[in-house]
């Protein structure tokens, strides 16, 4: 498992995910899960970043950095209203 150094307080759990192989097989991989809102808070307090700067940092340096099959997952808490709006937006874009 890969850990995001300095963000232990944002860790919310472990996901077991299936990673597909090119040969058609697959394997189970344990992946750490972090709370995106907690990552923002930590960056704002420890690094003095603004909210927008913290979001940009996470987007580029964490979410945008694939480092192998056990790359950590960032979860952004939301409610069903937001999920439904995102689904509708995705369907309209098809």
N, CA, C and O atoms as a CHARMM CRD file, in Angstrom:
* protein
*
  376
    1    1 UNK  N      0.84600  -1.18700   0.00000 PROA 1      0.00000
    2    1 UNK  CA     0.00000   0.00000   0.00000 PROA 1      0.00000
    3    1 UNK  C      0.88400   1.24100   0.00000 PROA 1      0.00000
    4    1 UNK  O      1.92700   1.27900   0.65400 PROA 1      0.00000
    5    2 UNK  N      0.45900   2.23200  -0.72900 PROA 2      0.00000
    6    2 UNK  CA     1.18100   3.49400  -0.76200 PROA 2      0.00000
    7    2 UNK  C      0.46400   4.50500   0.11300 PROA 2      0.00000
    8    2 UNK  O     -0.76300   4.60600   0.10500 PROA 2      0.00000
    9    3 UNK  N      1.25500   5.24900   0.86600 PROA 3      0.00000
   10    3 UNK  CA     0.73600   6.22900   1.81900 PROA 3      0.00000
   11    3 UNK  C      1.10000   7.62900   1.34000 PROA 3      0.00000
   12    3 UNK  O      2.16500   7.83300   0.75600 PROA 3      0.00000
   13    4 UNK  N      0.20700   8.60200   1.59000 PROA 4      0.00000
   14    4 UNK  CA     0.51500   9.99300   1.28100 PROA 4      0.00000
   15    4 UNK  C      1.17100  10.57700   2.53700 PROA 4      0.00000
   16    4 UNK  O      0.50000  10.82500   3.53900 PROA 4      0.00000
   17    5 UNK  N      2.47400  10.79000   2.47200 PROA 5      0.00000
   18    5 UNK  CA     3.21200  11.26700   3.64500 PROA 5      0.00000
   19    5 UNK  C      2.67200  12.59900   4.15900 PROA 5      0.00000
   20    5 UNK  O      2.39700  13.51500   3.38500 PROA 5      0.00000
   21    6 UNK  N      2.52800  12.68500   5.47800 PROA 6      0.00000
   22    6 UNK  CA     2.09600  13.91300   6.12500 PROA 6      0.00000
   23    6 UNK  C      0.59300  14.08600   6.23500 PROA 6      0.00000
   24    6 UNK  O      0.12600  15.11200   6.72800 PROA 6      0.00000
   25    7 UNK  N     -0.17300  13.10100   5.78600 PROA 7      0.00000
   26    7 UNK  CA    -1.62700  13.24000   5.77300 PROA 7      0.00000
   27    7 UNK  C     -2.33400  12.10800   6.51500 PROA 7      0.00000
   28    7 UNK  O     -3.45600  11.73900   6.17000 PROA 7      0.00000
   29    8 UNK  N     -1.68100  11.56600   7.52400 PROA 8      0.00000
   30    8 UNK  CA    -2.26100  10.45000   8.28700 PROA 8      0.00000
   31    8 UNK  C     -3.63600  10.78100   8.86600 PROA 8      0.00000
   32    8 UNK  O     -4.50500   9.91100   8.93300 PROA 8      0.00000
   33    9 UNK  N     -3.83800  12.02900   9.28400 PROA 9      0.00000
   34    9 UNK  CA    -5.11900  12.40500   9.89400 PROA 9      0.00000
   35    9 UNK  C     -6.26100  12.43800   8.88900 PROA 9      0.00000
   36    9 UNK  O     -7.42600  12.47600   9.28500 PROA 9      0.00000
   37   10 UNK  N     -5.95000  12.42300   7.60000 PROA 10     0.00000
   38   10 UNK  CA    -6.98100  12.42400   6.55800 PROA 10     0.00000
   39   10 UNK  C     -7.34000  11.00300   6.11600 PROA 10     0.00000
   40   10 UNK  O     -8.26800  10.81700   5.32800 PROA 10     0.00000
   41   11 UNK  N     -6.61900  10.00900   6.61300 PROA 11     0.00000
   42   11 UNK  CA    -6.87700   8.62100   6.24300 PROA 11     0.00000
   43   11 UNK  C     -8.22700   8.17800   6.80500 PROA 11     0.00000
   44   11 UNK  O     -8.50200   8.35300   7.99200 PROA 11     0.00000
   45   12 UNK  N     -9.07200   7.59700   5.93200 PROA 12     0.00000
   46   12 UNK  CA   -10.37800   7.14100   6.41200 PROA 12     0.00000
   47   12 UNK  C    -10.57400   5.63900   6.27800 PROA 12     0.00000
   48   12 UNK  O    -11.54300   5.09600   6.80700 PROA 12     0.00000
   49   13 UNK  N     -9.66900   4.95700   5.57800 PROA 13     0.00000
   50   13 UNK  CA    -9.83200   3.50900   5.48600 PROA 13     0.00000
   51   13 UNK  C     -9.03200   2.88300   4.37400 PROA 13     0.00000
   52   13 UNK  O     -8.14400   3.49600   3.78200 PROA 13     0.00000
   53   14 UNK  N     -9.37800   1.64000   4.11200 PROA 14     0.00000
   54   14 UNK  CA    -8.71700   0.84300   3.09000 PROA 14     0.00000
   55   14 UNK  C     -9.78900   0.27400   2.16600 PROA 14     0.00000
   56   14 UNK  O    -10.82600  -0.20800   2.62200 PROA 14     0.00000
   57   15 UNK  N     -9.52800   0.33500   0.87600 PROA 15     0.00000
   58   15 UNK  CA   -10.41500  -0.29300  -0.11600 PROA 15     0.00000
   59   15 UNK  C     -9.68400  -1.46400  -0.73400 PROA 15     0.00000
   60   15 UNK  O     -8.49100  -1.38000  -1.02500 PROA 15     0.00000
   61   16 UNK  N    -10.39300  -2.54100  -0.93100 PROA 16     0.00000
   62   16 UNK  CA    -9.84900  -3.66000  -1.68400 PROA 16     0.00000
   63   16 UNK  C    -10.44700  -3.57500  -3.07900 PROA 16     0.00000
   64   16 UNK  O    -11.65800  -3.70500  -3.25800 PROA 16     0.00000
   65   17 UNK  N     -9.58800  -3.35500  -4.05900 PROA 17     0.00000
   66   17 UNK  CA   -10.04300  -3.17500  -5.43900 PROA 17     0.00000
   67   17 UNK  C     -9.40900  -4.23400  -6.32900 PROA 17     0.00000
   68   17 UNK  O     -8.35700  -4.78800  -6.00900 PROA 17     0.00000
   69   18 UNK  N    -10.05900  -4.50000  -7.43600 PROA 18     0.00000
   70   18 UNK  CA    -9.51300  -5.44200  -8.41600 PROA 18     0.00000
   71   18 UNK  C     -8.75700  -4.65400  -9.46600 PROA 18     0.00000
   72   18 UNK  O     -9.26900  -3.68300 -10.02300 PROA 18     0.00000
   73   19 UNK  N     -7.53200  -5.08300  -9.73100 PROA 19     0.00000
   74   19 UNK  CA    -6.70900  -4.47400 -10.77100 PROA 19     0.00000
   75   19 UNK  C     -6.58900  -5.48800 -11.91000 PROA 19     0.00000
   76   19 UNK  O     -6.14500  -6.61800 -11.70600 PROA 19     0.00000
   77   20 UNK  N     -6.98500  -5.07200 -13.09200 PROA 20     0.00000
   78   20 UNK  CA    -6.96600  -5.94300 -14.26000 PROA 20     0.00000
   79   20 UNK  C     -5.55000  -6.02700 -14.83400 PROA 20     0.00000
   80   20 UNK  O     -4.81600  -5.03900 -14.85400 PROA 20     0.00000
   81   21 UNK  N     -5.19000  -7.19500 -15.29000 PROA 21     0.00000
   82   21 UNK  CA    -3.90500  -7.40800 -15.95900 PROA 21     0.00000
   83   21 UNK  C     -4.11800  -7.42700 -17.46300 PROA 21     0.00000
   84   21 UNK  O     -5.21900  -7.70300 -17.93900 PROA 21     0.00000
   85   22 UNK  N     -3.06200  -7.13300 -18.20800 PROA 22     0.00000
   86   22 UNK  CA    -3.15300  -7.15200 -19.66800 PROA 22     0.00000
   87   22 UNK  C     -3.46900  -8.54600 -20.19900 PROA 22     0.00000
   88   22 UNK  O     -4.06700  -8.68100 -21.26600 PROA 22     0.00000
   89   23 UNK  N     -3.07300  -9.58200 -19.46500 PROA 23     0.00000
   90   23 UNK  CA    -3.31300 -10.95400 -19.91800 PROA 23     0.00000
   91   23 UNK  C     -4.74000 -11.42800 -19.63200 PROA 23     0.00000
   92   23 UNK  O     -5.07600 -12.58600 -19.88000 PROA 23     0.00000
   93   24 UNK  N     -5.57700 -10.52600 -19.10800 PROA 24     0.00000
   94   24 UNK  CA    -6.96700 -10.87100 -18.83000 PROA 24     0.00000
   95   24 UNK  C     -7.22700 -11.26300 -17.38800 PROA 24     0.00000
   96   24 UNK  O     -8.38100 -11.32100 -16.96300 PROA 24     0.00000
   97   25 UNK  N     -6.18600 -11.53100 -16.63500 PROA 25     0.00000
   98   25 UNK  CA    -6.34100 -11.87000 -15.23200 PROA 25     0.00000
   99   25 UNK  C     -6.54700 -10.61800 -14.38000 PROA 25     0.00000
  100   25 UNK  O     -6.57400  -9.49600 -14.88600 PROA 25     0.00000
  101   26 UNK  N     -6.68700 -10.83700 -13.10700 PROA 26     0.00000
  102   26 UNK  CA    -6.86600  -9.71500 -12.18900 PROA 26     0.00000
  103   26 UNK  C     -6.35500 -10.11100 -10.81300 PROA 26     0.00000
  104   26 UNK  O     -6.22900 -11.29600 -10.50200 PROA 26     0.00000
  105   27 UNK  N     -6.06100  -9.10500  -9.99300 PROA 27     0.00000
  106   27 UNK  CA    -5.63000  -9.36200  -8.62200 PROA 27     0.00000
  107   27 UNK  C     -6.27200  -8.34200  -7.68800 PROA 27     0.00000
  108   27 UNK  O     -6.58400  -7.22000  -8.08600 PROA 27     0.00000
  109   28 UNK  N     -6.45800  -8.75200  -6.45800 PROA 28     0.00000
  110   28 UNK  CA    -6.99700  -7.84500  -5.43500 PROA 28     0.00000
  111   28 UNK  C     -5.85000  -7.03300  -4.86100 PROA 28     0.00000
  112   28 UNK  O     -4.79000  -7.56700  -4.53300 PROA 28     0.00000
  113   29 UNK  N     -6.08500  -5.72000  -4.74400 PROA 29     0.00000
  114   29 UNK  CA    -5.07000  -4.81600  -4.22100 PROA 29     0.00000
  115   29 UNK  C     -5.70200  -3.95800  -3.13800 PROA 29     0.00000
  116   29 UNK  O     -6.77100  -3.38200  -3.34300 PROA 29     0.00000
  117   30 UNK  N     -5.04800  -3.87100  -1.98600 PROA 30     0.00000
  118   30 UNK  CA    -5.51000  -2.97400  -0.92000 PROA 30     0.00000
  119   30 UNK  C     -4.97300  -1.58100  -1.19300 PROA 30     0.00000
  120   30 UNK  O     -3.78400  -1.40100  -1.45500 PROA 30     0.00000
  121   31 UNK  N     -5.86300  -0.59400  -1.12800 PROA 31     0.00000
  122   31 UNK  CA    -5.53000   0.78900  -1.43800 PROA 31     0.00000
  123   31 UNK  C     -6.01500   1.69600  -0.31300 PROA 31     0.00000
  124   31 UNK  O     -7.14300   1.55300   0.15700 PROA 31     0.00000
  125   32 UNK  N     -5.17300   2.62500   0.11900 PROA 32     0.00000
  126   32 UNK  CA    -5.56400   3.56000   1.17800 PROA 32     0.00000
  127   32 UNK  C     -6.51800   4.61200   0.62900 PROA 32     0.00000
  128   32 UNK  O     -6.39800   5.03800  -0.51900 PROA 32     0.00000
  129   33 UNK  N     -7.46300   5.02300   1.46400 PROA 33     0.00000
  130   33 UNK  CA    -8.46300   6.02300   1.09100 PROA 33     0.00000
  131   33 UNK  C     -8.32200   7.23500   2.00500 PROA 33     0.00000
  132   33 UNK  O     -8.23200   7.10200   3.22600 PROA 33     0.00000
  133   34 UNK  N     -8.30500   8.42500   1.39200 PROA 34     0.00000
  134   34 UNK  CA    -8.17300   9.67000   2.13200 PROA 34     0.00000
  135   34 UNK  C     -9.38600  10.56500   1.89700 PROA 34     0.00000
  136   34 UNK  O     -9.96200  10.56500   0.80900 PROA 34     0.00000
  137   35 UNK  N     -9.76700  11.31900   2.90600 PROA 35     0.00000
  138   35 UNK  CA   -10.85900  12.29000   2.83100 PROA 35     0.00000
  139   35 UNK  C    -10.31900  13.56900   2.18900 PROA 35     0.00000
  140   35 UNK  O     -9.43200  14.21500   2.74700 PROA 35     0.00000
  141   36 UNK  N    -10.84700  13.93600   1.02400 PROA 36     0.00000
  142   36 UNK  CA   -10.38200  15.12000   0.30700 PROA 36     0.00000
  143   36 UNK  C    -10.52700  16.39800   1.11000 PROA 36     0.00000
  144   36 UNK  O     -9.63500  17.24600   1.09200 PROA 36     0.00000
  145   37 UNK  N    -11.65100  16.54800   1.82100 PROA 37     0.00000
  146   37 UNK  CA   -11.85300  17.75900   2.62800 PROA 37     0.00000
  147   37 UNK  C    -10.80900  17.85200   3.73300 PROA 37     0.00000
  148   37 UNK  O    -10.33300  18.94400   4.04300 PROA 37     0.00000
  149   38 UNK  N    -10.44600  16.71500   4.33100 PROA 38     0.00000
  150   38 UNK  CA    -9.42100  16.71200   5.37200 PROA 38     0.00000
  151   38 UNK  C     -8.05600  17.04100   4.78100 PROA 38     0.00000
  152   38 UNK  O     -7.25400  17.71700   5.42600 PROA 38     0.00000
  153   39 UNK  N     -7.77800  16.57700   3.57000 PROA 39     0.00000
  154   39 UNK  CA    -6.51900  16.93600   2.90600 PROA 39     0.00000
  155   39 UNK  C     -6.42500  18.44300   2.72200 PROA 39     0.00000
  156   39 UNK  O     -5.37600  19.03900   2.96700 PROA 39     0.00000
  157   40 UNK  N     -7.52100  19.05900   2.29100 PROA 40     0.00000
  158   40 UNK  CA    -7.56100  20.51700   2.10500 PROA 40     0.00000
  159   40 UNK  C     -7.26400  21.22000   3.42400 PROA 40     0.00000
  160   40 UNK  O     -6.43300  22.12700   3.47600 PROA 40     0.00000
  161   41 UNK  N     -7.93700  20.80300   4.48200 PROA 41     0.00000
  162   41 UNK  CA    -7.74700  21.43000   5.80200 PROA 41     0.00000
  163   41 UNK  C     -6.30300  21.32000   6.25900 PROA 41     0.00000
  164   41 UNK  O     -5.72400  22.29100   6.74600 PROA 41     0.00000
  165   42 UNK  N     -5.72000  20.13700   6.10100 PROA 42     0.00000
  166   42 UNK  CA    -4.32600  19.93800   6.51000 PROA 42     0.00000
  167   42 UNK  C     -3.40300  20.85100   5.71800 PROA 42     0.00000
  168   42 UNK  O     -2.52800  21.49100   6.30200 PROA 42     0.00000
  169   43 UNK  N     -3.57500  20.92600   4.41000 PROA 43     0.00000
  170   43 UNK  CA    -2.73100  21.78900   3.58200 PROA 43     0.00000
  171   43 UNK  C     -2.88300  23.25700   3.96100 PROA 43     0.00000
  172   43 UNK  O     -1.90100  23.99900   3.98900 PROA 43     0.00000
  173   44 UNK  N     -4.10600  23.67600   4.25200 PROA 44     0.00000
  174   44 UNK  CA    -4.33600  25.07300   4.62600 PROA 44     0.00000
  175   44 UNK  C     -3.63300  25.40800   5.94100 PROA 44     0.00000
  176   44 UNK  O     -3.04900  26.48400   6.07600 PROA 44     0.00000
  177   45 UNK  N     -3.68600  24.50000   6.90100 PROA 45     0.00000
  178   45 UNK  CA    -3.08700  24.77400   8.20500 PROA 45     0.00000
  179   45 UNK  C     -1.57700  24.58600   8.21500 PROA 45     0.00000
  180   45 UNK  O     -0.86000  25.40000   8.79800 PROA 45     0.00000
  181   46 UNK  N     -1.08400  23.53200   7.58100 PROA 46     0.00000
  182   46 UNK  CA     0.34900  23.23800   7.63600 PROA 46     0.00000
  183   46 UNK  C      1.16700  24.04500   6.63400 PROA 46     0.00000
  184   46 UNK  O      2.30700  24.41300   6.91900 PROA 46     0.00000
  185   47 UNK  N      0.60100  24.32000   5.47600 PROA 47     0.00000
  186   47 UNK  CA     1.36300  24.99100   4.42200 PROA 47     0.00000
  187   47 UNK  C      0.92400  26.42100   4.17200 PROA 47     0.00000
  188   47 UNK  O      1.56100  27.14200   3.40400 PROA 47     0.00000
  189   48 UNK  N     -0.15800  26.83700   4.81400 PROA 48     0.00000
  190   48 UNK  CA    -0.64000  28.19800   4.63300 PROA 48     0.00000
  191   48 UNK  C     -1.26900  28.45400   3.27500 PROA 48     0.00000
  192   48 UNK  O     -1.37300  29.60200   2.84500 PROA 48     0.00000
  193   49 UNK  N     -1.68800  27.39600   2.59800 PROA 49     0.00000
  194   49 UNK  CA    -2.32600  27.55700   1.29700 PROA 49     0.00000
  195   49 UNK  C     -3.76000  28.04000   1.46900 PROA 49     0.00000
  196   49 UNK  O     -4.39800  27.76900   2.48600 PROA 49     0.00000
  197   50 UNK  N     -4.25800  28.75400   0.46900 PROA 50     0.00000
  198   50 UNK  CA    -5.67700  29.11000   0.45100 PROA 50     0.00000
  199   50 UNK  C     -6.46200  27.85100   0.09200 PROA 50     0.00000
  200   50 UNK  O     -5.88200  26.84200  -0.30800 PROA 50     0.00000
  201   51 UNK  N     -7.78500  27.92000   0.23800 PROA 51     0.00000
  202   51 UNK  CA    -8.63300  26.78300  -0.12300 PROA 51     0.00000
  203   51 UNK  C     -8.42200  26.40200  -1.58200 PROA 51     0.00000
  204   51 UNK  O     -8.25500  25.22500  -1.90000 PROA 51     0.00000
  205   52 UNK  N     -8.42900  27.38100  -2.45900 PROA 52     0.00000
  206   52 UNK  CA    -8.25600  27.13400  -3.89500 PROA 52     0.00000
  207   52 UNK  C     -6.87700  26.54600  -4.19300 PROA 52     0.00000
  208   52 UNK  O     -6.75700  25.63000  -5.00600 PROA 52     0.00000
  209   53 UNK  N     -5.84800  27.06200  -3.54700 PROA 53     0.00000
  210   53 UNK  CA    -4.49300  26.53500  -3.75200 PROA 53     0.00000
  211   53 UNK  C     -4.38300  25.08900  -3.27400 PROA 53     0.00000
  212   53 UNK  O     -3.71800  24.26900  -3.90700 PROA 53     0.00000
  213   54 UNK  N     -5.03600  24.78100  -2.15500 PROA 54     0.00000
  214   54 UNK  CA    -5.01400  23.41100  -1.62900 PROA 54     0.00000
  215   54 UNK  C     -5.71600  22.46100  -2.59000 PROA 54     0.00000
  216   54 UNK  O     -5.23100  21.35400  -2.82300 PROA 54     0.00000
  217   55 UNK  N     -6.85000  22.87500  -3.15200 PROA 55     0.00000
  218   55 UNK  CA    -7.55100  22.05000  -4.13300 PROA 55     0.00000
  219   55 UNK  C     -6.68300  21.80500  -5.36500 PROA 55     0.00000
  220   55 UNK  O     -6.63200  20.69000  -5.88300 PROA 55     0.00000
  221   56 UNK  N     -6.00600  22.84500  -5.82700 PROA 56     0.00000
  222   56 UNK  CA    -5.13200  22.71300  -6.98800 PROA 56     0.00000
  223   56 UNK  C     -3.96700  21.76400  -6.68800 PROA 56     0.00000
  224   56 UNK  O     -3.60100  20.93900  -7.52600 PROA 56     0.00000
  225   57 UNK  N     -3.39100  21.88500  -5.49700 PROA 57     0.00000
  226   57 UNK  CA    -2.29100  21.01000  -5.09400 PROA 57     0.00000
  227   57 UNK  C     -2.74300  19.54400  -5.10700 PROA 57     0.00000
  228   57 UNK  O     -2.05400  18.67500  -5.64100 PROA 57     0.00000
  229   58 UNK  N     -3.90000  19.28900  -4.51600 PROA 58     0.00000
  230   58 UNK  CA    -4.43100  17.92300  -4.45500 PROA 58     0.00000
  231   58 UNK  C     -4.70800  17.39200  -5.85700 PROA 58     0.00000
  232   58 UNK  O     -4.36200  16.25400  -6.17400 PROA 58     0.00000
  233   59 UNK  N     -5.33000  18.21100  -6.69000 PROA 59     0.00000
  234   59 UNK  CA    -5.66300  17.79900  -8.04700 PROA 59     0.00000
  235   59 UNK  C     -4.41500  17.40900  -8.83400 PROA 59     0.00000
  236   59 UNK  O     -4.40200  16.38000  -9.50900 PROA 59     0.00000
  237   60 UNK  N     -3.38700  18.21200  -8.75000 PROA 60     0.00000
  238   60 UNK  CA    -2.18700  17.97300  -9.54300 PROA 60     0.00000
  239   60 UNK  C     -1.26300  16.93600  -8.91900 PROA 60     0.00000
  240   60 UNK  O     -0.81500  16.01200  -9.59800 PROA 60     0.00000
  241   61 UNK  N     -0.97700  17.08400  -7.62700 PROA 61     0.00000
  242   61 UNK  CA     0.05800  16.27700  -6.97200 PROA 61     0.00000
  243   61 UNK  C     -0.41500  14.96200  -6.37300 PROA 61     0.00000
  244   61 UNK  O      0.39300  14.05900  -6.15500 PROA 61     0.00000
  245   62 UNK  N     -1.70300  14.83800  -6.10500 PROA 62     0.00000
  246   62 UNK  CA    -2.20300  13.60600  -5.49100 PROA 62     0.00000
  247   62 UNK  C     -3.12300  12.87300  -6.46600 PROA 62     0.00000
  248   62 UNK  O     -2.83600  11.74400  -6.86300 PROA 62     0.00000
  249   63 UNK  N     -4.21700  13.50600  -6.84800 PROA 63     0.00000
  250   63 UNK  CA    -5.16100  12.83500  -7.75900 PROA 63     0.00000
  251   63 UNK  C     -4.54900  12.60700  -9.14400 PROA 63     0.00000
  252   63 UNK  O     -4.86400  11.62300  -9.81400 PROA 63     0.00000
  253   64 UNK  N     -3.68500  13.51200  -9.56100 PROA 64     0.00000
  254   64 UNK  CA    -3.09900  13.41900 -10.89500 PROA 64     0.00000
  255   64 UNK  C     -1.82100  12.61300 -10.96600 PROA 64     0.00000
  256   64 UNK  O     -1.18400  12.55300 -12.01800 PROA 64     0.00000
  257   65 UNK  N     -1.43700  11.99300  -9.86700 PROA 65     0.00000
  258   65 UNK  CA    -0.17200  11.25400  -9.82700 PROA 65     0.00000
  259   65 UNK  C     -0.43200   9.76400  -9.69400 PROA 65     0.00000
  260   65 UNK  O     -0.59500   9.25400  -8.58500 PROA 65     0.00000
  261   66 UNK  N     -0.47200   9.06600 -10.81600 PROA 66     0.00000
  262   66 UNK  CA    -0.60800   7.61100 -10.76800 PROA 66     0.00000
  263   66 UNK  C      0.76500   7.03700 -10.45000 PROA 66     0.00000
  264   66 UNK  O      1.72400   7.25300 -11.19100 PROA 66     0.00000
  265   67 UNK  N      0.85300   6.30400  -9.34300 PROA 67     0.00000
  266   67 UNK  CA     2.14500   5.75200  -8.91300 PROA 67     0.00000
  267   67 UNK  C      2.07600   4.22900  -8.76800 PROA 67     0.00000
  268   67 UNK  O      2.76500   3.63500  -7.93900 PROA 67     0.00000
  269   68 UNK  N      1.24700   3.62900  -9.57800 PROA 68     0.00000
  270   68 UNK  CA     1.14600   2.17900  -9.55200 PROA 68     0.00000
  271   68 UNK  C     -0.20300   1.69700  -9.09000 PROA 68     0.00000
  272   68 UNK  O     -1.09800   2.48300  -8.77800 PROA 68     0.00000
  273   69 UNK  N     -0.33000   0.37500  -9.05100 PROA 69     0.00000
  274   69 UNK  CA    -1.62800  -0.23600  -8.78000 PROA 69     0.00000
  275   69 UNK  C     -2.19000   0.06000  -7.40400 PROA 69     0.00000
  276   69 UNK  O     -3.39400  -0.09700  -7.20300 PROA 69     0.00000
  277   70 UNK  N     -1.38400   0.47700  -6.45600 PROA 70     0.00000
  278   70 UNK  CA    -1.92100   0.79600  -5.12700 PROA 70     0.00000
  279   70 UNK  C     -1.92100   2.30600  -4.86000 PROA 70     0.00000
  280   70 UNK  O     -1.77800   2.74400  -3.71800 PROA 70     0.00000
  281   71 UNK  N     -2.08400   3.09900  -5.94000 PROA 71     0.00000
  282   71 UNK  CA    -2.19600   4.54900  -5.80100 PROA 71     0.00000
  283   71 UNK  C     -3.36100   4.87700  -4.86700 PROA 71     0.00000
  284   71 UNK  O     -4.46200   4.35800  -5.05100 PROA 71     0.00000
  285   72 UNK  N     -3.13400   5.72900  -3.87100 PROA 72     0.00000
  286   72 UNK  CA    -4.21600   6.07900  -2.93600 PROA 72     0.00000
  287   72 UNK  C     -5.42600   6.70100  -3.63500 PROA 72     0.00000
  288   72 UNK  O     -5.31300   7.29500  -4.70800 PROA 72     0.00000
  289   73 UNK  N     -6.57500   6.54700  -2.99900 PROA 73     0.00000
  290   73 UNK  CA    -7.84600   7.07700  -3.49100 PROA 73     0.00000
  291   73 UNK  C     -8.23000   8.28100  -2.63500 PROA 73     0.00000
  292   73 UNK  O     -8.11500   8.24300  -1.41000 PROA 73     0.00000
  293   74 UNK  N     -8.68900   9.35200  -3.29000 PROA 74     0.00000
  294   74 UNK  CA    -9.20200  10.52600  -2.57500 PROA 74     0.00000
  295   74 UNK  C    -10.71300  10.53000  -2.72600 PROA 74     0.00000
  296   74 UNK  O    -11.23300  10.46500  -3.84000 PROA 74     0.00000
  297   75 UNK  N    -11.41900  10.60600  -1.59800 PROA 75     0.00000
  298   75 UNK  CA   -12.87700  10.62500  -1.58100 PROA 75     0.00000
  299   75 UNK  C    -13.33900  12.03100  -1.21000 PROA 75     0.00000
  300   75 UNK  O    -12.84500  12.63200  -0.25700 PROA 75     0.00000
  301   76 UNK  N    -14.29100  12.53700  -1.98100 PROA 76     0.00000
  302   76 UNK  CA   -14.87600  13.85200  -1.70000 PROA 76     0.00000
  303   76 UNK  C    -16.30600  13.64000  -1.22200 PROA 76     0.00000
  304   76 UNK  O    -17.19400  13.34300  -2.02100 PROA 76     0.00000
  305   77 UNK  N    -16.53000  13.79300   0.08700 PROA 77     0.00000
  306   77 UNK  CA   -17.88800  13.58000   0.61900 PROA 77     0.00000
  307   77 UNK  C    -18.90700  14.47500  -0.08300 PROA 77     0.00000
  308   77 UNK  O    -18.63000  15.63700  -0.38100 PROA 77     0.00000
  309   78 UNK  N    -20.09900  13.91200  -0.34300 PROA 78     0.00000
  310   78 UNK  CA   -21.17300  14.68600  -0.95300 PROA 78     0.00000
  311   78 UNK  C    -22.50400  14.02000  -0.63200 PROA 78     0.00000
  312   78 UNK  O    -22.54900  12.92300  -0.07500 PROA 78     0.00000
  313   79 UNK  N    -23.58200  14.70000  -0.99000 PROA 79     0.00000
  314   79 UNK  CA   -24.91300  14.15600  -0.73200 PROA 79     0.00000
  315   79 UNK  C    -25.54900  13.70400  -2.04800 PROA 79     0.00000
  316   79 UNK  O    -24.99200  13.94000  -3.12000 PROA 79     0.00000
  317   80 UNK  N    -26.70200  13.06200  -1.96900 PROA 80     0.00000
  318   80 UNK  CA   -27.37200  12.53400  -3.16100 PROA 80     0.00000
  319   80 UNK  C    -27.77400  13.62600  -4.13500 PROA 80     0.00000
  320   80 UNK  O    -27.79800  13.39100  -5.34300 PROA 80     0.00000
  321   81 UNK  N    -28.08600  14.80600  -3.64300 PROA 81     0.00000
  322   81 UNK  CA   -28.44900  15.91600  -4.53400 PROA 81     0.00000
  323   81 UNK  C    -27.29000  16.20800  -5.49500 PROA 81     0.00000
  324   81 UNK  O    -27.49300  16.38300  -6.69700 PROA 81     0.00000
  325   82 UNK  N    -26.08700  16.25700  -4.95000 PROA 82     0.00000
  326   82 UNK  CA   -24.91500  16.51700  -5.78600 PROA 82     0.00000
  327   82 UNK  C    -24.65800  15.34400  -6.73100 PROA 82     0.00000
  328   82 UNK  O    -24.33100  15.55700  -7.89900 PROA 82     0.00000
  329   83 UNK  N    -24.80000  14.12700  -6.25000 PROA 83     0.00000
  330   83 UNK  CA   -24.60000  12.94800  -7.09600 PROA 83     0.00000
  331   83 UNK  C    -25.58700  12.97700  -8.25900 PROA 83     0.00000
  332   83 UNK  O    -25.19300  12.77100  -9.40700 PROA 83     0.00000
  333   84 UNK  N    -26.85900  13.22800  -7.97800 PROA 84     0.00000
  334   84 UNK  CA   -27.87900  13.27200  -9.03000 PROA 84     0.00000
  335   84 UNK  C    -27.57100  14.35900 -10.05500 PROA 84     0.00000
  336   84 UNK  O    -27.75800  14.15100 -11.25400 PROA 84     0.00000
  337   85 UNK  N    -27.10100  15.51600  -9.59300 PROA 85     0.00000
  338   85 UNK  CA   -26.74300  16.60100 -10.50500 PROA 85     0.00000
  339   85 UNK  C    -25.56400  16.19600 -11.39600 PROA 85     0.00000
  340   85 UNK  O    -25.53900  16.52600 -12.58100 PROA 85     0.00000
  341   86 UNK  N    -24.60300  15.49100 -10.83400 PROA 86     0.00000
  342   86 UNK  CA   -23.44700  15.04500 -11.61200 PROA 86     0.00000
  343   86 UNK  C    -23.85100  13.99400 -12.64000 PROA 86     0.00000
  344   86 UNK  O    -23.35700  14.00500 -13.76800 PROA 86     0.00000
  345   87 UNK  N    -24.74100  13.09000 -12.25800 PROA 87     0.00000
  346   87 UNK  CA   -25.23200  12.07100 -13.18700 PROA 87     0.00000
  347   87 UNK  C    -25.97000  12.74100 -14.33900 PROA 87     0.00000
  348   87 UNK  O    -25.76000  12.39700 -15.50300 PROA 87     0.00000
  349   88 UNK  N    -26.82800  13.69100 -14.01400 PROA 88     0.00000
  350   88 UNK  CA   -27.59900  14.39200 -15.03500 PROA 88     0.00000
  351   88 UNK  C    -26.65700  15.14200 -15.98400 PROA 88     0.00000
  352   88 UNK  O    -26.84800  15.11400 -17.20000 PROA 88     0.00000
  353   89 UNK  N    -25.66000  15.79800 -15.43700 PROA 89     0.00000
  354   89 UNK  CA   -24.70000  16.53600 -16.25100 PROA 89     0.00000
  355   89 UNK  C    -23.93200  15.59500 -17.17500 PROA 89     0.00000
  356   89 UNK  O    -23.70300  15.92600 -18.33900 PROA 89     0.00000
  357   90 UNK  N    -23.53500  14.43300 -16.67400 PROA 90     0.00000
  358   90 UNK  CA   -22.81300  13.46100 -17.48000 PROA 90     0.00000
  359   90 UNK  C    -23.69300  12.93100 -18.61700 PROA 90     0.00000
  360   90 UNK  O    -23.21800  12.74600 -19.73700 PROA 90     0.00000
  361   91 UNK  N    -24.97600  12.68800 -18.32500 PROA 91     0.00000
  362   91 UNK  CA   -25.88600  12.16900 -19.34100 PROA 91     0.00000
  363   91 UNK  C    -26.14600  13.20600 -20.42800 PROA 91     0.00000
  364   91 UNK  O    -26.28500  12.86200 -21.60200 PROA 91     0.00000
  365   92 UNK  N    -26.21100  14.46700 -20.03600 PROA 92     0.00000
  366   92 UNK  CA   -26.42700  15.52700 -21.01900 PROA 92     0.00000
  367   92 UNK  C    -25.21500  15.73000 -21.91700 PROA 92     0.00000
  368   92 UNK  O    -25.34000  16.18600 -23.05400 PROA 92     0.00000
  369   93 UNK  N    -24.04700  15.38900 -21.39800 PROA 93     0.00000
  370   93 UNK  CA   -22.80500  15.54700 -22.16200 PROA 93     0.00000
  371   93 UNK  C    -22.53400  14.41900 -23.13900 PROA 93     0.00000
  372   93 UNK  O    -21.61400  14.50800 -23.95200 PROA 93     0.00000
  373   94 UNK  N    -23.32500  13.36100 -23.06800 PROA 94     0.00000
  374   94 UNK  CA   -23.10500  12.19500 -23.96300 PROA 94     0.00000
  375   94 UNK  C    -23.65000  12.42000 -25.33600 PROA 94     0.00000
  376   94 UNK  O    -23.54400  11.54400 -26.19300 PROA 94     0.00000
